């Protein structure tokens, strides 16, 4: 199989545990781009945050962000896709969540808005402060998110919820699923739930990008490490799990590479794409269509 697109998750995949990019990852992505492979990021991060990573990797392409809710490029006049929950749904969801001990974070392309919640759980604190987004945001903390957006309504592309207790996450997920048909509820781990517009997922975003580029899923390689990567890993022509991924993600993958601490993205690219001729050569030889 000839692959024409490489989709990469960000946190836990291209980034090392310390949040940095290793030189081998930059070199591997430059190598695969020279072969004519379209490289994109498919991430739960916002577009401004993902754009910073893309610049560091010298990726100048459309990026799938907010878990598929927004698809945009740095030089695009407008997003290819920009899905939002309505202002009313955003408000009602937030009002419901305020009944749980959790941090509620509305994530927009220009800002984030969160409640002032004391992080008592160590894992919760680590989860919140390793997402990377706060570095690139105008970030506001308020006593009540619902009261704030009642006065200044927001149509959110994503709401991140960091629960103190696992049981609360499960209860909230079940209740929200029965109350609202207009939202999707991907669980990222035992304490974090993301709330997205209906039908939004990383896979949905990747399909939309593929249709725009005329690249089918079977000609894509996806690499990820998180629970919300499973769908795209299963659907792509070659789905790759990082060595640091949970067992469920590895089980869904066609191939498991090394961990992000062992430069798994660079290792995978060297193992697979070195065997593939440049896209321009394959087109010249009429092996693939232009």
C-alpha positions as CSV (number, residue, x, y, z in Angstrom):
1,X,0.0,0.0,0.0
2,X,1.1,3.5,-0.9
3,X,0.5,6.1,1.8
4,X,0.0,9.8,1.0
5,X,-1.0,11.3,4.4
6,X,0.5,11.0,7.8
7,X,-1.7,12.1,10.8
8,X,0.0,12.7,14.1
9,X,-1.5,13.2,17.6
10,X,0.5,15.8,19.6
11,X,0.6,15.2,23.4
12,X,2.1,11.8,24.1
13,X,3.0,11.2,20.4
14,X,5.2,13.9,18.8
15,X,5.9,15.5,22.1
16,X,8.2,13.9,24.7
17,X,7.0,13.4,28.3
18,X,8.6,16.8,29.2
19,X,6.5,18.5,26.5
20,X,9.5,19.1,24.1
21,X,10.1,18.0,20.6
22,X,13.2,15.8,19.9
23,X,15.4,16.6,17.0
24,X,14.9,13.1,15.6
25,X,11.1,13.8,15.3
26,X,11.7,17.0,13.4
27,X,14.2,15.3,11.1
28,X,11.8,12.4,10.5
29,X,8.9,14.7,9.6
30,X,11.1,16.7,7.2
31,X,12.2,13.4,5.6
32,X,8.7,12.2,5.0
33,X,7.6,15.6,3.7
34,X,10.4,15.5,1.2
35,X,8.8,12.3,-0.1
36,X,5.6,14.3,-0.8
37,X,3.6,12.9,2.1
38,X,1.0,15.3,3.5
39,X,1.7,15.6,7.2
40,X,-1.0,17.0,9.6
41,X,-1.6,17.1,13.3
42,X,-4.9,15.6,14.7
43,X,-5.2,16.8,18.2
44,X,-7.5,17.7,21.1
45,X,-5.6,21.0,21.4
46,X,-7.0,24.2,20.1
47,X,-5.8,25.6,16.7
48,X,-3.5,28.3,18.2
49,X,-1.8,25.7,20.4
50,X,-1.5,23.1,17.6
51,X,-0.2,25.8,15.3
52,X,2.8,26.4,17.7
53,X,3.7,22.7,17.4
54,X,3.2,22.7,13.7
55,X,5.6,25.7,13.3
56,X,8.2,23.9,15.3
57,X,7.9,20.9,13.1
58,X,7.8,23.0,9.9
59,X,4.4,21.6,9.0
60,X,2.5,24.1,6.8
61,X,-0.8,22.2,6.3
62,X,-4.3,22.1,7.4
63,X,-4.5,21.0,11.1
64,X,-7.3,18.9,12.7
65,X,-7.9,20.5,16.1
66,X,-10.4,20.5,18.9
67,X,-10.7,16.8,18.3
68,X,-12.0,17.4,14.8
69,X,-14.3,20.4,15.5
70,X,-11.9,22.8,13.8
71,X,-9.8,22.2,10.6
72,X,-7.7,25.2,9.6
73,X,-4.3,26.2,8.3
74,X,-2.1,29.1,9.4
75,X,-2.5,30.8,6.1
76,X,-6.2,29.9,5.5
77,X,-8.6,32.8,5.0
78,X,-11.3,30.7,6.8
79,X,-11.4,27.3,8.5
80,X,-12.3,24.2,6.4
81,X,-14.5,23.2,9.3
82,X,-15.6,25.1,12.4
83,X,-18.2,23.2,14.4
84,X,-19.7,24.7,17.6
85,X,-22.2,23.8,20.2
86,X,-25.0,26.4,20.3
87,X,-24.9,29.0,23.0
88,X,-27.9,27.4,24.7
89,X,-26.4,23.9,24.7
90,X,-23.1,25.3,26.0
91,X,-24.9,27.0,28.9
92,X,-27.2,24.1,29.8
93,X,-24.2,21.6,29.8
94,X,-22.1,23.9,32.0
95,X,-25.0,24.4,34.4
96,X,-25.4,20.7,34.8
97,X,-21.7,20.1,35.3
98,X,-21.5,22.7,38.1
99,X,-23.3,20.2,40.3
100,X,-20.1,18.0,40.4
101,X,-16.7,18.7,42.0
102,X,-14.8,19.3,38.8
103,X,-13.0,22.0,36.8
104,X,-15.0,23.1,33.8
105,X,-13.1,24.7,31.0
106,X,-14.6,26.2,27.9
107,X,-12.0,26.0,25.2
108,X,-12.3,28.5,22.3
109,X,-9.9,29.4,19.5
110,X,-9.2,32.8,21.1
111,X,-9.6,32.1,24.9
112,X,-10.4,29.7,27.6
113,X,-12.8,30.2,30.5
114,X,-12.7,28.0,33.6
115,X,-14.1,27.9,37.1
116,X,-11.9,28.5,40.1
117,X,-11.6,24.9,41.3
118,X,-9.1,23.7,43.8
119,X,-7.3,20.7,42.4
120,X,-7.2,18.2,45.3
121,X,-6.4,15.2,43.2
122,X,-2.8,14.8,42.2
123,X,-3.6,13.1,38.9
124,X,-6.2,15.7,38.1
125,X,-3.6,18.5,38.7
126,X,-1.1,16.8,36.4
127,X,-3.7,16.3,33.7
128,X,-4.8,19.9,33.7
129,X,-1.4,21.5,33.7
130,X,0.2,19.2,31.1
131,X,-2.3,19.9,28.3
132,X,-0.1,22.7,26.9
133,X,-3.0,25.0,25.9
134,X,-2.7,27.5,28.8
135,X,0.6,28.8,27.4
136,X,-1.1,30.0,24.2
137,X,-4.4,31.3,25.6
138,X,-6.0,34.3,27.1
139,X,-7.2,32.3,30.2
140,X,-9.8,33.5,32.6
141,X,-10.9,32.0,35.9
142,X,-14.3,32.8,37.3
143,X,-16.4,31.8,40.3
144,X,-19.3,30.5,38.1
145,X,-18.8,29.7,34.4
146,X,-22.6,29.5,33.8
147,X,-23.2,33.0,35.3
148,X,-20.4,34.4,33.1
149,X,-21.7,32.9,29.9
150,X,-25.3,33.9,30.8
151,X,-24.2,37.5,30.5
152,X,-21.8,36.9,27.6
153,X,-22.9,33.8,25.7
154,X,-20.4,31.4,24.1
155,X,-20.9,28.8,21.3
156,X,-18.1,26.4,22.4
157,X,-16.2,24.1,20.1
158,X,-15.2,22.1,23.1
159,X,-15.7,21.9,26.9
160,X,-13.0,20.1,28.9
161,X,-14.1,18.7,32.3
162,X,-11.6,17.4,34.9
163,X,-13.3,15.4,37.6
164,X,-12.1,14.8,41.1
165,X,-13.7,11.3,41.2
166,X,-14.0,8.6,38.5
167,X,-17.6,7.7,39.6
168,X,-18.7,11.3,38.9
169,X,-17.3,11.2,35.4
170,X,-19.3,8.0,34.7
171,X,-22.5,9.5,36.2
172,X,-22.1,12.8,34.3
173,X,-21.4,11.0,31.0
174,X,-24.5,8.8,31.3
175,X,-26.7,11.8,32.3
176,X,-25.4,14.1,29.6
177,X,-25.8,11.4,27.0
178,X,-29.5,11.0,27.9
179,X,-30.2,14.7,28.2
180,X,-28.5,16.1,25.0
181,X,-28.5,14.5,21.6
182,X,-26.5,17.5,20.2
183,X,-23.2,16.6,21.8
184,X,-20.4,13.9,21.7
185,X,-18.7,12.7,24.9
186,X,-15.2,11.3,24.3
187,X,-13.6,10.1,27.5
188,X,-9.8,10.8,27.5
189,X,-9.0,9.0,30.7
190,X,-10.5,8.1,34.1
191,X,-10.8,11.7,35.2
192,X,-11.2,13.8,32.0
193,X,-14.2,14.1,29.8
194,X,-14.4,16.3,26.7
195,X,-17.7,17.6,25.4
196,X,-17.9,18.3,21.7
197,X,-20.6,19.1,19.1
198,X,-22.6,16.1,17.8
199,X,-20.6,13.9,15.4
200,X,-17.3,15.5,16.1
201,X,-14.3,13.2,16.5
202,X,-10.7,13.0,15.3
203,X,-11.8,10.4,12.8
204,X,-14.6,12.7,11.5
205,X,-12.1,15.5,11.1
206,X,-9.6,13.3,9.3
207,X,-12.3,12.1,6.9
208,X,-13.2,15.7,6.1
209,X,-9.6,16.6,5.5
210,X,-9.1,13.5,3.3
211,X,-12.1,14.4,1.2
212,X,-10.7,17.9,0.7
213,X,-7.4,16.6,-0.4
214,X,-8.8,13.6,-2.3
215,X,-6.9,11.1,-0.1
216,X,-9.0,8.1,1.2
217,X,-8.5,6.6,4.6
218,X,-6.8,3.6,3.2
219,X,-3.9,5.8,2.0
220,X,-3.4,7.4,5.4
221,X,-1.2,6.5,8.4
222,X,-2.3,7.7,11.8
223,X,-0.2,7.6,15.0
224,X,-1.6,8.2,18.4
225,X,-1.5,7.3,22.1
226,X,-4.8,8.3,23.5
227,X,-8.3,6.8,23.9
228,X,-9.7,9.4,21.4
229,X,-7.2,8.2,18.8
230,X,-8.7,4.7,18.7
231,X,-11.3,5.4,16.0
232,X,-8.8,6.9,13.5
233,X,-6.2,4.2,14.3
234,X,-8.7,1.5,13.4
235,X,-10.0,3.3,10.3
236,X,-6.7,4.3,8.6
237,X,-4.8,2.2,6.1
238,X,-2.1,1.9,8.8
239,X,-2.9,2.6,12.4
240,X,0.0,3.0,14.8
241,X,0.0,3.1,18.5
242,X,2.7,4.6,20.6
243,X,4.6,2.4,23.0
244,X,3.3,4.6,25.9
245,X,-0.3,4.2,24.8
246,X,-2.9,2.3,27.0
247,X,-3.6,-1.3,26.2
248,X,-6.9,-0.5,24.5
249,X,-5.1,1.8,22.0
250,X,-2.4,-0.8,21.2
251,X,-5.0,-3.5,20.7
252,X,-6.7,-1.3,18.0
253,X,-3.5,-0.6,16.1
254,X,-1.9,-2.5,13.2
255,X,1.6,-1.7,14.6
256,X,3.0,-0.5,17.9
257,X,6.0,1.7,17.7
258,X,8.3,2.8,20.5
259,X,7.2,5.2,23.3
260,X,7.4,9.0,22.9
261,X,10.4,8.9,25.3
262,X,12.1,6.6,22.8
263,X,11.3,8.7,19.8
264,X,8.5,6.4,18.5
265,X,7.4,8.7,15.7
266,X,10.8,8.9,14.2
267,X,11.3,5.1,14.5
268,X,8.0,4.4,12.8
269,X,8.8,6.7,9.9
270,X,12.2,5.2,9.4
271,X,10.8,1.7,9.4
272,X,7.9,2.3,7.0
273,X,8.4,5.3,4.8
274,X,12.0,4.6,3.8
275,X,10.5,1.7,1.7
276,X,8.2,4.0,-0.2
277,X,9.3,6.0,-3.3
278,X,8.5,9.7,-3.4
279,X,5.0,10.6,-4.5
280,X,6.3,12.6,-7.5
281,X,8.1,9.5,-8.7
282,X,5.1,7.3,-8.3
283,X,3.0,9.8,-10.2
284,X,5.6,10.0,-13.0
285,X,5.5,6.3,-13.3
286,X,1.7,6.3,-13.4
287,X,1.6,4.1,-10.3
288,X,-0.7,6.6,-8.6
289,X,-2.9,9.3,-10.1
290,X,-1.9,12.9,-9.8
